């Protein structure tokens, strides 16, 4: 056991400049000892969230501190908490650091309390802290555990279910189809037999979407003639829309949605990835935060479109069933995990900064260590 561990902290205000390595600082901290009700975990991998920069700009991640809200895959090293055993591989919230103390009694950070059903399933007080079942750990790498059985896969799975039942007659549009949630949602809609068209930035990324995900088409959302391309792709309108983007794409798609359609809104990528990212207005509803404006609400009401906007933990009491279904589809070769892995704790600042500068596919992850 090392006597210290490393941690990255937010060290310099961004002040309108592009996020870069200079905004982070490396610290060495003494290794903590777990007390009663705690466990010491080694962080194997973290998912980099698209809101990381927004949290830094808006003050949620404070200067001199790490961001404690990342979703991580970790291995339990020592445990004084009956919910965890040494060797368990877990999902938890974690900072930009190599080791961390956790407790099954702690609530989630920056989220409402977990439901009683979720607490019962997880045997913890947090919707984001739970032990992966041994069979999943045996079958799948930490990267797949955190993508397909983490928030990305769960959002896509429950989102497509709540938009369903998806039918072969459905025409489905998937914004952000090269991203972590969209790439899975597009595949699930295609597995259901629907006609599926995605969106990506540029002709090359559109080709990647079609070739990799096996869907029916992809629209370059950067094109000047976006409306015309949508009309050609959906001559009879759109029945289902999976939207993690908001902004221009959402406006264009809504104009083509059919009466009694269904829409899932789970993110506002257009705002988060912008060169000038917008900050959430205090007190905003979740629907506003994911980019559903009042003008959009009018269209939704007029066309009787079922519109869903929620945080995926609302369905986490059904997480085990979702894991089984997604595992079966992957084992059958019908569903492909899509991740972009950066190897090495030292590269974390660059990985976060590059998230807003360069195109990549799937969930961005940084691997800190391997099991053992």
Secondary structure, 3 states (H helix, E strand, C coil): CCCEEEEEEECCCCCCCCCCHHHEEEEEEECCCCCCCCEEEEEEEEECCCCHHHHHHHCCCCCCCCCCCEEEEEEEEEECCCCCCCCCEEEEEECCECEEEECCCCCCCCCCCCCHHHHHHHCCCCCCCEECCHHHHHHCCHHHHHHHCCHHHHHHHHHHHHCCCCCCCCEEEECCCCEHHHHHHHHHHHHCCCEEEEEECCHHHHHHHHHHHCCCEEEECCCCCHHHHHHHHCCCCEEEEEECCCCHHHHHHHHHEEEEEEEEECCCHHHHCCCCCCCCCCCCCHHHHCCCCHHHHHHHHHCCCEEECCCHHHHHHHHHHHHHHHHHHHHCCCCCCCEEEEECHHHHHHHHHHCCCCCCCEEEEEECCCCC
